[in-house]
Amino acid sequence: MESTLFPVMNQPPQAIPLWIAQMAYKEYSRRFGTRQSLERLGDRGGFGQMELIDLLACYAQFLEHRLRNNRDILDRITLEGERDEGEL
């Protein structure tokens, strides 16, 4: 299965799998809005190397924070469920 590639500004130009660019674009659009689409960014040469690293790092932190919040919610549900079972 061939993966679609997305350009990265570099000398010489490079490319990354599109799914990685899509993750970076989630952070990009959170910061700057969606006025410039991922497709348009690609037409203009893609993300810069350091920009890509920064966007992916921030997106990873966002996902980590979200996962931590979900774990906290599950822990509370579990504790409430155990408490309810003890009352039976």
C-alpha beads as a LAMMPS data file, in Angstrom:
LAMMPS data file: protein, C-alpha beads

88 atoms
87 bonds

1 atom types
1 bond types

-500.0 500.0 xlo xhi
-500.0 500.0 ylo yhi
-500.0 500.0 zlo zhi

Masses

1 110.0

Atoms # bond

1 1 1 0.000 0.000 0.000
2 1 1 1.558 3.272 -1.089
3 1 1 1.293 6.226 1.283
4 1 1 0.556 9.729 0.028
5 1 1 3.417 12.077 0.821
6 1 1 3.421 15.672 2.030
7 1 1 6.335 18.053 1.352
8 1 1 8.706 19.376 4.000
9 1 1 10.816 22.431 3.223
10 1 1 14.451 21.400 3.271
11 1 1 17.502 21.310 1.033
12 1 1 16.952 19.023 -0.808
13 1 1 13.160 18.958 -0.373
14 1 1 11.842 16.023 1.609
15 1 1 8.460 14.460 2.234
16 1 1 6.617 12.779 5.093
17 1 1 3.557 10.510 5.102
18 1 1 0.348 12.515 4.781
19 1 1 -1.042 11.164 8.075
20 1 1 1.845 12.816 9.964
21 1 1 1.167 16.114 8.189
22 1 1 -2.492 15.788 9.150
23 1 1 -1.540 15.484 12.836
24 1 1 0.682 18.563 12.546
25 1 1 -2.119 20.425 10.769
26 1 1 -4.456 19.821 13.722
27 1 1 -2.107 21.873 15.891
28 1 1 -1.456 24.371 13.088
29 1 1 -5.191 25.011 12.642
30 1 1 -5.685 25.275 16.416
31 1 1 -3.086 28.062 16.469
32 1 1 -3.732 29.858 13.207
33 1 1 -7.193 28.767 12.083
34 1 1 -8.177 26.957 8.917
35 1 1 -7.887 29.855 6.509
36 1 1 -5.009 28.008 4.828
37 1 1 -5.839 24.362 4.180
38 1 1 -3.373 21.517 4.483
39 1 1 -3.562 21.140 0.715
40 1 1 -2.628 24.811 0.241
41 1 1 0.266 24.465 2.679
42 1 1 1.475 21.539 0.592
43 1 1 1.189 23.578 -2.590
44 1 1 3.377 26.262 -0.992
45 1 1 6.112 23.771 -0.098
46 1 1 4.813 22.192 3.100
47 1 1 5.884 22.742 6.683
48 1 1 9.394 23.835 7.562
49 1 1 11.428 21.239 9.458
50 1 1 11.467 23.081 12.794
51 1 1 7.836 24.133 12.357
52 1 1 6.883 20.496 11.857
53 1 1 8.793 19.409 14.968
54 1 1 7.153 22.154 17.031
55 1 1 3.651 21.380 15.764
56 1 1 4.000 17.647 16.396
57 1 1 5.476 18.186 19.869
58 1 1 2.581 20.455 20.854
59 1 1 0.040 18.065 19.382
60 1 1 1.617 15.202 21.353
61 1 1 1.324 17.274 24.556
62 1 1 -2.329 17.969 23.754
63 1 1 -2.991 14.237 23.276
64 1 1 -1.123 13.394 26.486
65 1 1 -3.187 15.945 28.429
66 1 1 -6.405 14.580 26.929
67 1 1 -5.409 11.011 27.788
68 1 1 -4.582 12.032 31.364
69 1 1 -8.009 13.702 31.708
70 1 1 -9.739 10.601 30.348
71 1 1 -7.849 8.414 32.829
72 1 1 -8.935 10.688 35.685
73 1 1 -12.550 10.411 34.565
74 1 1 -12.305 6.612 34.320
75 1 1 -10.697 6.438 37.772
76 1 1 -13.566 8.459 39.269
77 1 1 -16.160 6.277 37.549
78 1 1 -14.401 3.155 38.823
79 1 1 -14.250 4.509 42.382
80 1 1 -17.920 5.491 42.295
81 1 1 -18.832 2.069 40.950
82 1 1 -16.858 0.322 43.692
83 1 1 -18.497 2.533 46.298
84 1 1 -21.959 1.740 44.898
85 1 1 -21.208 -2.002 44.932
86 1 1 -20.220 -1.752 48.596
87 1 1 -23.610 -0.259 49.437
88 1 1 -25.535 -3.291 48.096

Bonds

1 1 1 2
2 1 2 3
3 1 3 4
4 1 4 5
5 1 5 6
6 1 6 7
7 1 7 8
8 1 8 9
9 1 9 10
10 1 10 11
11 1 11 12
12 1 12 13
13 1 13 14
14 1 14 15
15 1 15 16
16 1 16 17
17 1 17 18
18 1 18 19
19 1 19 20
20 1 20 21
21 1 21 22
22 1 22 23
23 1 23 24
24 1 24 25
25 1 25 26
26 1 26 27
27 1 27 28
28 1 28 29
29 1 29 30
30 1 30 31
31 1 31 32
32 1 32 33
33 1 33 34
34 1 34 35
35 1 35 36
36 1 36 37
37 1 37 38
38 1 38 39
39 1 39 40
40 1 40 41
41 1 41 42
42 1 42 43
43 1 43 44
44 1 44 45
45 1 45 46
46 1 46 47
47 1 47 48
48 1 48 49
49 1 49 50
50 1 50 51
51 1 51 52
52 1 52 53
53 1 53 54
54 1 54 55
55 1 55 56
56 1 56 57
57 1 57 58
58 1 58 59
59 1 59 60
60 1 60 61
61 1 61 62
62 1 62 63
63 1 63 64
64 1 64 65
65 1 65 66
66 1 66 67
67 1 67 68
68 1 68 69
69 1 69 70
70 1 70 71
71 1 71 72
72 1 72 73
73 1 73 74
74 1 74 75
75 1 75 76
76 1 76 77
77 1 77 78
78 1 78 79
79 1 79 80
80 1 80 81
81 1 81 82
82 1 82 83
83 1 83 84
84 1 84 85
85 1 85 86
86 1 86 87
87 1 87 88
